[in-house]
Amino acid sequence: MTEYVKTAKEAGIQTVTLARPDKKNALTNEMYGALADIIEGAEEDSSVRVLLFRGDADFTAGNDVGEFAALAKGQVKSEPQSTRFLHSLARSSRPIVAAVRGRAVGVGTTMLLHCDMVLLGEDALLSTPFVSLALVPEAASSLLMPLRIGYARAYEMFALGDAIDARTAHAWGIANKVLPIETLYVEATSLAGRLARQPAGSLSAVKRLMRSPDVLAAQMAMEGAQFGARLQTAEAREAFTAFAERRAPDFTKLNS
């Protein structure tokens, strides 16, 4: 278990905290692996009735862009764990609650589409800037986001990458509630406790009826193929180089 992912279990709730605040909880390959281990482990542990995800301050800045850049250059030798994490989310039979403060970027937003209940702090900002990095959406969000908020809003979020605030996310149906920052985690734990006291078999059956893991896995496979191909493009190299050089990328002179 990496030091950047902390977990605690009490009264049927497994609380998972992203704890890399100096990097706004940007997710490394090691962190993805730890998260996948937790979700998969919960499937085998009958004492875990609910998963609760939260961040230490910001929820997460998304993928560690430095690791993205290394992957694009073929410098990553270890097996990417992000795919395993996303598939474990899609296949989890446990209710998943998310409590989100601050920034939720990229996968920080798309993973919320796999959570069964989402509570946002008043300071939450959700964004999906995949196209700005010359990439495509992941986590089956190219399917789930339009279903949740409509094509026009989803396309705008993906194509332009602008952040939406907590009130907007709630109005669009991405979240269940918006709460004051000081009560967010207390209320999230209380909600998780209510779910933990519900019949676990019924909750699992309802989840399977409402979303098909096989459909989500198929969408992820299509996204993954495009994602991997896009990482190798000149556009992606320009995006990551510009990020490293702290300048705006210029895609206008590149072929698609």
C-alpha angles and dihedrals in degrees: 000000000000120000088237095066115058125187135189131178126208135152093353094309120115106199115202117195125192103219112184098104096159087065095037088253093294107181121245126195089257091053091050089053092050092050092049090050091053095049093045091045091053089059088062096042114079091192090068107081100159136023118215119194123196140151135234095250104317113042095226139313087219125239119007098255091208090062090047090054092049090049090051089053093048092246097125113098101173122085110267109248099191092088092052090050093051093047091048089053092050093048099042113123093194121094108257122209123189126199109195129194127172121342123015104178128180108324087015086071102031093053088059088068087066094049117095096215126021125194119189129201115228090253095055118130119187123198139165106197097169096129090049086062090046090250137111132244121276140191090065086288091136084069102030101044096057089045090052103041106010132262098275095053093041093050091050092051092050100038099044101025095214116159121245121210127237096263092052092047089052093047090050093051101251092117138036099216144001113220139181111270093240093058100034100097094039092053092044090054090047091051091048088051091055090052091047089058093052121093103282095207093054093047091052092048092049090051092051091049092050098047133022115220090202093056091048092048091052091051090048090052091054091046092047093054091051092042093053092047092049091052089065096053130105087240091060092047089052092048094051094041090052091049091052091047092046094236137117113270119241111214097162096092095048129090116237 
